[in-house]
């Protein structure tokens, strides 16, 4: 009798829908850990260097024109951009947690407003840093980052509009799209390192003008957006094979993300942290 009860229970537990959702949760856990590591890197690398008053040390992290002698406005814009990126990295994860939405709705709303406001500021500021200040190595890669910035403005608009109209399902879908494009610079670093480890750096140059260097700023937001759309289609679909196929795709993406995070932490982030 116990066996006959347990068997249907197991069948209900491991359905294509549950496997699909489980793969999504696993990827989110990996990504959330990576976002928090990125936040720790930003704070640990830039706050001590800024507090010391020796702003030229921003350039020790290997970024393009972090500090420019005499450009006080550009330097202020740069450090504001960097430190606010730590906020959106941490807040974006918090906003997508179902427990926070259910138990702390007021906190979710106010954090969401701050998240959208900062994301819009970063998008506009990033575009100005690229094209006005010249914080770039080549125009093609900079164009990819610019497109990502414009997508932040679009997705932020729809996320806020649906929230204000209480269209909660549409709001959540657009919020996930916003999370993806706001995480564009994070995805770039993860993608670079995953490719570098897997391929030995094929198509990459120190001057960041190789074929891979130019493609990654586009693929880093386009591929996650496409995967997200496929995932949402699979959740709405009644096709079990489609759900299982997408679950497998998400698991592969989770593995790639974990590989890229390992490389980013070991080679890009942890060596520059001072605290």
C-alpha positions as CSV (number, residue, x, y, z in Angstrom):
1,X,0.0,0.0,0.0
2,X,2.8,2.4,0.9
3,X,4.5,1.6,-2.4
4,X,1.4,2.3,-4.4
5,X,1.0,5.7,-2.7
6,X,4.7,6.6,-3.0
7,X,5.0,5.9,-6.7
8,X,2.3,8.4,-7.8
9,X,3.8,10.9,-5.4
10,X,7.2,10.6,-7.1
11,X,5.6,10.9,-10.6
12,X,3.8,14.1,-9.5
13,X,7.0,15.5,-8.1
14,X,9.2,14.9,-11.2
15,X,7.0,16.3,-13.9
16,X,8.3,18.2,-16.9
17,X,7.0,21.4,-15.4
18,X,8.7,20.8,-12.1
19,X,12.0,19.9,-13.8
20,X,11.8,23.1,-15.9
21,X,11.1,25.2,-12.8
22,X,13.9,23.4,-10.9
23,X,16.4,24.1,-13.7
24,X,15.4,27.8,-13.5
25,X,15.8,27.9,-9.8
26,X,19.3,26.3,-10.1
27,X,20.4,28.8,-12.6
28,X,19.1,31.7,-10.5
29,X,21.0,30.4,-7.4
30,X,24.2,30.3,-9.5
31,X,23.5,33.8,-10.9
32,X,22.5,35.2,-7.5
33,X,25.7,34.0,-6.0
34,X,27.6,35.6,-8.9
35,X,25.8,38.9,-8.5
36,X,26.7,39.0,-4.8
37,X,30.3,38.2,-5.6
38,X,30.3,41.0,-8.2
39,X,28.9,43.3,-5.5
40,X,31.6,42.3,-3.1
41,X,34.2,42.9,-5.7
42,X,33.0,46.4,-6.5
43,X,32.8,47.4,-2.9
44,X,36.1,45.7,-1.9
45,X,38.0,47.1,-4.9
46,X,36.7,50.7,-5.1
47,X,35.7,51.8,-1.6
48,X,39.3,51.4,-0.1
49,X,40.9,53.1,-3.1
50,X,38.4,56.0,-3.0
51,X,38.7,56.4,0.7
52,X,42.4,56.6,0.5
53,X,42.1,59.8,-1.7
54,X,44.4,58.3,-4.3
55,X,41.9,58.1,-7.1
56,X,44.4,57.1,-9.7
57,X,44.4,53.7,-8.0
58,X,41.0,53.0,-9.7
59,X,43.0,52.2,-12.8
60,X,44.7,49.3,-10.9
61,X,41.5,47.2,-11.6
62,X,42.3,47.2,-15.3
63,X,39.3,49.3,-16.4
64,X,39.4,51.7,-19.3
65,X,40.1,55.3,-18.1
66,X,38.8,54.8,-14.6
67,X,40.6,57.9,-13.4
68,X,41.6,60.8,-15.7
69,X,43.8,63.6,-14.3
70,X,41.9,66.9,-14.1
71,X,38.6,65.5,-15.3
72,X,36.7,65.9,-12.0
73,X,33.2,65.7,-13.5
74,X,34.1,62.5,-15.5
75,X,35.8,61.0,-12.4
76,X,32.7,61.7,-10.3
77,X,30.5,60.2,-13.0
78,X,32.7,57.1,-13.2
79,X,32.8,56.3,-9.5
80,X,29.1,57.0,-9.1
81,X,28.4,54.6,-11.9
82,X,30.6,51.9,-10.4
83,X,29.3,52.1,-6.9
84,X,25.7,52.3,-8.0
85,X,26.3,49.1,-10.0
86,X,26.9,47.4,-6.7
87,X,23.4,48.4,-5.6
88,X,21.6,47.1,-8.7
89,X,23.6,43.8,-8.6
90,X,22.4,43.2,-5.0
91,X,18.9,44.7,-5.3
92,X,18.1,42.9,-8.6
93,X,18.5,39.5,-6.9
94,X,16.4,40.6,-3.9
95,X,13.6,41.8,-6.2
96,X,13.2,38.5,-7.9
97,X,12.9,36.4,-4.6
98,X,9.3,35.2,-4.3
99,X,9.6,35.2,-0.5
100,X,10.4,38.9,-0.5
101,X,7.5,39.7,-2.8
102,X,5.0,37.7,-0.6
103,X,6.1,38.6,2.9
104,X,7.5,42.2,2.4
105,X,5.4,43.7,-0.4
106,X,6.1,47.3,0.7
107,X,9.9,46.7,0.8
108,X,9.6,45.0,-2.7
109,X,7.8,48.1,-4.1
110,X,10.2,50.7,-2.7
111,X,13.3,48.7,-3.6
112,X,11.8,48.2,-7.0
113,X,11.4,51.9,-7.5
114,X,14.9,52.6,-6.4
115,X,16.2,49.7,-8.6
116,X,14.5,51.1,-11.7
117,X,15.6,54.7,-11.0
118,X,19.2,53.6,-10.5
119,X,19.1,51.4,-13.6
120,X,17.9,54.2,-15.8
121,X,20.6,56.5,-14.3
122,X,23.3,53.9,-15.0
123,X,22.0,53.3,-18.5
124,X,22.1,57.0,-19.4
125,X,25.4,57.6,-17.5
126,X,27.0,54.6,-19.2
127,X,26.2,55.8,-22.6
128,X,27.6,59.2,-21.8
129,X,30.8,57.7,-20.4
130,X,31.2,55.7,-23.6
131,X,30.5,58.3,-26.2
132,X,31.2,61.6,-24.4
133,X,34.1,60.7,-22.1
134,X,35.4,58.1,-24.5
135,X,35.5,55.2,-22.0
136,X,35.9,52.5,-24.7
137,X,38.6,50.6,-26.7
138,X,36.7,50.2,-29.9
139,X,33.4,51.5,-31.3
140,X,31.9,48.1,-32.2
141,X,32.0,46.7,-28.7
142,X,30.9,50.1,-27.4
143,X,27.9,50.0,-29.7
144,X,26.8,46.7,-28.2
145,X,27.0,48.1,-24.6
146,X,25.0,51.1,-25.9
147,X,22.2,48.9,-27.2
148,X,22.1,47.2,-23.9
149,X,21.7,50.6,-22.2
150,X,18.8,51.5,-24.5
151,X,17.2,48.2,-23.7
152,X,17.4,49.0,-20.0
153,X,15.4,52.2,-20.7
154,X,12.8,50.2,-22.6
155,X,12.4,47.3,-20.2
156,X,12.4,49.7,-17.2
157,X,9.5,51.6,-18.8
158,X,7.3,48.5,-19.3
159,X,8.2,47.1,-15.9
160,X,7.0,50.2,-14.2
161,X,4.0,50.7,-16.4
162,X,2.7,47.2,-15.7
163,X,3.4,47.5,-12.0
164,X,1.4,50.7,-11.8
165,X,-1.5,49.1,-13.7
166,X,-1.4,46.1,-11.4
167,X,-0.8,43.7,-14.3
168,X,1.3,41.6,-12.1
169,X,2.1,38.7,-14.5
170,X,3.3,41.1,-17.2
171,X,5.1,43.1,-14.6
172,X,7.1,40.1,-13.5
173,X,8.0,39.1,-17.1
174,X,9.3,42.5,-17.9
175,X,11.1,42.7,-14.5
176,X,13.0,39.5,-15.5
177,X,13.9,41.1,-18.8
178,X,15.0,44.2,-17.0
179,X,17.2,42.1,-14.7
180,X,18.9,40.5,-17.7
181,X,19.8,43.7,-19.5
182,X,20.8,45.5,-16.3
183,X,23.1,42.6,-15.7
184,X,24.7,43.1,-19.1
185,X,28.1,44.1,-17.8
186,X,28.1,41.2,-15.4
187,X,27.2,38.8,-18.2
188,X,30.0,40.3,-20.3
189,X,32.6,39.4,-17.7
190,X,31.1,35.9,-17.1
191,X,30.9,35.2,-20.9
192,X,34.5,36.4,-21.4
193,X,35.9,34.1,-18.8
194,X,33.8,31.1,-19.7
195,X,35.0,31.4,-23.3
196,X,38.6,32.0,-22.3
197,X,38.6,28.9,-20.1
198,X,36.7,26.7,-22.6
199,X,38.6,27.8,-25.8
200,X,41.9,29.0,-24.4
201,X,41.1,32.6,-25.4
202,X,40.3,32.0,-29.1
203,X,39.6,35.3,-30.9
204,X,40.5,37.4,-27.9
205,X,43.3,40.0,-27.7
206,X,44.8,42.1,-24.9
207,X,43.6,45.2,-26.7
208,X,40.0,43.8,-26.7
209,X,39.6,44.2,-30.4
210,X,39.6,40.6,-31.5
211,X,36.5,38.9,-33.0
212,X,35.4,37.4,-29.7
213,X,36.0,40.7,-27.9
214,X,33.6,42.5,-30.3
215,X,30.9,39.8,-30.3
216,X,30.7,39.2,-26.5
217,X,29.2,42.7,-25.7
218,X,26.3,41.8,-28.0
219,X,25.9,38.1,-27.2
220,X,26.1,38.8,-23.4
221,X,22.6,40.3,-23.4
222,X,21.1,38.9,-26.5
223,X,21.6,35.2,-25.6
224,X,20.3,35.5,-22.0
225,X,17.3,37.4,-23.3
226,X,16.5,34.7,-25.9
227,X,17.0,32.0,-23.3
228,X,14.6,33.8,-20.9
229,X,12.0,34.1,-23.6
230,X,12.3,30.4,-24.5
231,X,12.0,29.6,-20.8
232,X,8.9,31.7,-20.4
233,X,7.4,30.1,-23.5
234,X,8.1,26.6,-22.1
235,X,6.5,27.5,-18.8
236,X,3.3,28.4,-20.6
237,X,3.5,25.4,-23.0
238,X,1.7,22.1,-22.6
239,X,4.4,20.2,-24.5
240,X,6.3,17.9,-22.2
241,X,9.2,17.4,-24.7
242,X,9.5,21.2,-25.1
243,X,9.6,21.7,-21.3
244,X,12.3,19.0,-20.9
245,X,14.4,20.3,-23.7
246,X,14.3,23.8,-22.3
247,X,15.1,22.4,-18.8
248,X,18.2,20.8,-20.4
249,X,19.1,24.1,-22.1
250,X,18.9,26.0,-18.7
251,X,21.1,23.4,-17.0
252,X,23.7,23.9,-19.8
253,X,23.5,27.7,-19.3
254,X,23.9,27.1,-15.5
255,X,27.1,25.2,-16.1
256,X,28.5,27.9,-18.4
257,X,27.5,30.6,-15.9
258,X,29.3,28.7,-13.1
259,X,32.4,28.2,-15.2
260,X,32.5,31.9,-16.1
261,X,31.9,32.9,-12.5
262,X,34.8,30.8,-11.4
263,X,37.1,32.4,-14.0
264,X,35.9,35.9,-13.2
265,X,36.4,35.5,-9.5
266,X,39.8,33.9,-9.8
267,X,41.3,36.2,-12.5
268,X,39.3,39.4,-12.6
269,X,37.6,40.1,-9.2
270,X,39.4,38.6,-6.2
271,X,42.9,39.9,-7.2
272,X,41.7,43.5,-7.0
273,X,39.8,43.3,-3.7
274,X,41.6,45.1,-0.8
275,X,39.2,44.2,2.0
